Amino acid sequence: MRLVTTGRPDAQGRLQGALDIELKPGWKTYWRDPGDNGVPPQLGIDGSTNVTRAEMSFPAPRRHDDGYGQWAGYDHSVSLPILFTLAAPQGQTKIDARIFIGICETICIPVQAKLEVDPGTDPDNGADAQAVEAALAALPPEAHPGFRAVPGGGNHETLVVQADVPGDPGAADFFIAGADDYMFGAPVRSERAGKLIFSVPILDRPSTPPANGGLHYTLTSSGGAVRGVLPYP
């Protein structure tokens, strides 16, 4: 693993970075919500200087079945974009990142790493900037009419979404990331009045849905992938 940044923040103190995870053939790692099995990537920045927030983004995953359960992730090397927010855009900055991920071949192995970056040391490093740009380019674009998931009913125990996808509907898949005390099972695909439907079991939920925000999802098809946010069910 390695952590790189573009070296220079913008006027609002936003600094783009990327966590590169290089996997040997046959090894896998996990999406932001791996499902029943697996370890989601975790990033801590408590020891950093001038860094108030770090938000990780994820390229589209694939669904895997290892015989013990289904999980979402990657069977190839992957780069995860990270948006760092600085307290002072021109201030002295040091990123002290504590990384925790799971990788697996036949069994899952937890991996921890401490990665330190001083963005000001080599702010014009072209190779690092290109690595960050490539990681950002690999992200799915925002969902839009014609390629998106929208709430389709459901109840206290099941999240139901209607998916509009280009290409073959049979190749579509829906990934929802549990957060804020929500946990989800694997989606079940069906059709209703000619529309593609995904029903997702809600395994756990808060007693009261949060007032703000939502749940991140990724929708994939033979025509590509998009990402979006759904309201809390």
C-alpha positions as CSV (number, residue, x, y, z in Angstrom):
1,M,0.0,0.0,0.0
2,R,1.0,3.6,-0.5
3,L,-0.6,7.0,0.0
4,V,-0.1,9.9,-2.4
5,T,-1.5,13.3,-2.8
6,T,-1.6,16.0,-5.5
7,G,0.6,18.1,-3.1
8,R,-1.3,21.3,-3.2
9,P,-4.8,22.0,-1.7
10,D,-7.3,24.3,-3.3
11,A,-8.4,27.6,-1.8
12,Q,-11.0,25.9,0.4
13,G,-8.3,23.6,1.9
14,R,-9.3,20.5,-0.1
15,L,-6.4,18.2,-0.9
16,Q,-6.9,15.2,-3.2
17,G,-5.1,11.9,-2.4
18,A,-5.3,8.2,-3.2
19,L,-4.6,5.0,-1.4
20,D,-3.0,2.5,-3.7
21,I,-3.6,-1.2,-2.8
22,E,-1.5,-3.6,-4.9
23,L,-2.7,-7.2,-4.8
24,K,-1.0,-10.3,-6.1
25,P,-3.0,-12.4,-8.5
26,G,-5.7,-14.4,-6.7
27,W,-6.0,-12.0,-3.8
28,K,-9.0,-9.8,-3.1
29,T,-10.0,-6.8,-0.9
30,Y,-13.3,-5.2,0.1
31,W,-15.6,-2.4,-0.9
32,R,-16.9,0.2,1.6
33,D,-19.5,-2.4,2.7
34,P,-18.3,-6.0,2.1
35,G,-21.6,-7.6,3.2
36,D,-21.8,-10.5,5.7
37,N,-18.1,-11.4,5.4
38,G,-15.1,-9.2,5.2
39,V,-13.5,-6.0,6.6
40,P,-14.4,-2.6,5.1
41,P,-11.4,-0.3,4.6
42,Q,-10.9,2.1,7.5
43,L,-8.8,5.3,7.7
44,G,-7.8,7.2,10.8
45,I,-6.2,10.6,10.8
46,D,-6.0,11.4,14.5
47,G,-2.3,11.9,14.5
48,S,-2.3,14.3,11.5
49,T,-1.4,18.0,11.5
50,N,-3.7,20.5,10.0
51,V,-6.1,17.8,8.7
52,T,-9.7,17.9,10.0
53,R,-11.3,15.3,7.8
54,A,-10.6,12.5,5.3
55,E,-13.3,11.1,3.1
56,M,-12.6,7.9,1.1
57,S,-14.4,7.1,-2.2
58,F,-14.7,3.7,-4.0
59,P,-14.7,2.5,-7.6
60,A,-17.5,0.1,-8.5
61,P,-17.2,-3.3,-6.9
62,R,-18.1,-6.8,-8.0
63,R,-20.1,-9.3,-6.1
64,H,-18.2,-12.4,-5.1
65,D,-19.3,-15.7,-3.6
66,D,-16.6,-17.6,-1.8
67,G,-18.8,-20.5,-0.7
68,Y,-19.3,-19.1,2.8
69,G,-21.3,-16.0,1.8
70,Q,-21.5,-13.1,-0.7
71,W,-19.4,-10.0,-0.4
72,A,-18.6,-6.9,-2.4
73,G,-15.1,-6.0,-3.4
74,Y,-12.2,-6.2,-5.8
75,D,-10.2,-9.1,-7.2
76,H,-7.5,-6.8,-8.6
77,S,-5.3,-3.9,-7.5
78,V,-7.3,-0.8,-6.7
79,S,-6.8,2.9,-5.9
80,L,-9.2,4.5,-3.4
81,P,-9.5,8.3,-3.7
82,I,-9.3,10.3,-0.5
83,L,-10.4,13.9,0.0
84,F,-8.5,15.5,2.8
85,T,-9.8,18.7,4.3
86,L,-7.2,21.1,5.8
87,A,-7.9,23.5,8.7
88,A,-5.6,26.1,7.0
89,P,-5.1,25.8,3.3
90,Q,-1.6,27.3,3.5
91,G,-0.7,25.8,6.8
92,Q,2.0,23.2,7.5
93,T,0.4,19.8,6.9
94,K,1.4,16.3,7.8
95,I,-0.9,13.3,7.1
96,D,-0.5,10.5,9.6
97,A,-2.9,7.9,8.2
98,R,-3.7,4.7,10.1
99,I,-5.0,2.2,7.5
100,F,-6.9,-1.0,8.3
101,I,-8.1,-3.3,5.5
102,G,-8.8,-6.9,4.9
103,I,-7.3,-9.0,2.1
104,C,-8.0,-12.6,1.3
105,E,-7.0,-15.5,-0.9
106,T,-8.7,-18.4,0.7
107,I,-9.1,-16.8,4.2
108,C,-9.3,-13.2,5.2
109,I,-6.2,-11.5,6.7
110,P,-6.4,-8.1,8.5
111,V,-3.7,-5.7,7.4
112,Q,-2.7,-2.6,9.3
113,A,-0.4,0.2,8.1
114,K,0.8,3.6,9.2
115,L,1.4,5.8,6.2
116,E,2.9,9.3,6.6
117,V,2.8,12.0,3.9
118,D,4.1,15.6,4.0
119,P,2.3,17.1,0.9
120,G,4.6,20.1,0.9
121,T,7.8,18.1,0.5
122,D,7.4,17.5,-3.2
123,P,4.2,19.4,-4.2
124,D,4.9,19.3,-7.9
125,N,5.4,15.5,-8.2
126,G,3.8,14.7,-11.5
127,A,3.7,10.9,-11.0
128,D,1.8,11.3,-7.7
129,A,-0.6,13.8,-9.3
130,Q,-1.3,11.4,-12.2
131,A,-1.9,8.5,-9.7
132,V,-4.5,10.6,-8.0
133,E,-6.1,11.7,-11.2
134,A,-6.3,8.0,-12.4
135,A,-8.0,7.0,-9.1
136,L,-10.6,9.8,-9.5
137,A,-11.2,8.9,-13.1
138,A,-12.0,5.3,-12.1
139,L,-14.9,6.4,-9.8
140,P,-18.5,5.9,-11.2
141,P,-20.1,9.2,-12.2
142,E,-23.1,10.5,-10.3
143,A,-26.5,8.7,-11.0
144,H,-28.8,10.4,-13.4
145,P,-32.1,9.8,-15.1
146,G,-31.8,6.7,-17.2
147,F,-29.2,5.2,-14.9
148,R,-30.1,5.4,-11.2
149,A,-31.8,3.8,-8.3
150,V,-34.8,5.4,-6.7
151,P,-36.9,4.3,-3.6
152,G,-39.6,1.8,-4.6
153,G,-41.5,1.1,-1.4
154,G,-40.4,-1.4,1.1
155,N,-41.0,-1.6,4.9
156,H,-39.2,-1.7,8.2
157,E,-37.4,-4.9,7.3
158,T,-36.7,-4.5,3.5
159,L,-35.3,-1.7,1.4
160,V,-36.8,-1.8,-2.1
161,V,-35.4,0.3,-5.0
162,Q,-36.3,0.6,-8.6
163,A,-33.3,0.5,-10.9
164,D,-33.1,2.2,-14.3
165,V,-30.1,0.8,-16.2
166,P,-28.7,0.9,-19.7
167,G,-27.8,-2.3,-21.4
168,D,-28.8,-5.8,-20.3
169,P,-31.0,-5.6,-17.1
170,G,-29.8,-9.2,-16.3
171,A,-26.3,-7.9,-15.8
172,A,-27.2,-5.2,-13.3
173,D,-26.3,-5.3,-9.7
174,F,-27.0,-3.0,-6.7
175,F,-24.7,-2.3,-3.8
176,I,-25.9,-0.4,-0.8
177,A,-23.4,0.7,2.0
178,G,-24.6,0.3,5.6
179,A,-23.9,3.2,7.8
180,D,-25.3,5.0,10.9
181,D,-26.3,1.7,12.5
182,Y,-27.9,0.3,9.3
183,M,-26.8,-3.2,8.1
184,F,-28.0,-4.9,4.9
185,G,-28.1,-8.3,3.4
186,A,-27.6,-9.3,-0.2
187,P,-30.2,-7.9,-2.7
188,V,-32.8,-10.0,-4.4
189,R,-33.5,-9.1,-8.0
190,S,-37.1,-9.2,-9.5
191,E,-39.3,-7.4,-12.1
192,R,-42.4,-5.4,-11.4
193,A,-44.5,-4.1,-14.3
194,G,-41.4,-4.3,-16.6
195,K,-39.2,-2.5,-14.0
196,L,-36.1,-3.9,-12.5
197,I,-36.4,-4.1,-8.7
198,F,-33.9,-4.9,-6.0
199,S,-35.1,-5.9,-2.5
200,V,-32.5,-5.6,0.2
201,P,-33.0,-7.2,3.6
202,I,-32.5,-4.7,6.5
203,L,-30.5,-6.8,9.1
204,D,-30.2,-4.0,11.6
205,R,-31.4,-0.4,11.8
206,P,-31.5,2.5,14.3
207,S,-34.7,3.1,16.3
208,T,-35.1,6.4,14.6
209,P,-33.6,7.2,11.1
210,P,-31.1,10.1,11.1
211,A,-32.6,13.5,10.1
212,N,-29.9,14.3,7.6
213,G,-27.8,12.5,5.0
214,G,-28.4,9.2,3.4
215,L,-26.9,5.9,2.3
216,H,-24.3,5.6,-0.5
217,Y,-25.0,3.1,-3.3
218,T,-23.4,1.9,-6.5
219,L,-25.4,0.6,-9.4
220,T,-23.7,-1.5,-12.1
221,S,-24.7,-2.8,-15.4
222,S,-23.3,-3.9,-18.8
223,G,-23.4,-0.1,-19.6
224,G,-21.1,0.9,-16.7
225,A,-21.7,2.1,-13.2
226,V,-23.1,5.1,-11.3
227,R,-23.1,6.1,-7.6
228,G,-25.6,8.0,-5.6
229,V,-27.3,8.5,-2.2
230,L,-30.6,7.1,-1.1
231,P,-32.7,8.5,1.8
232,Y,-32.7,6.5,5.0
233,P,-35.4,3.8,4.9
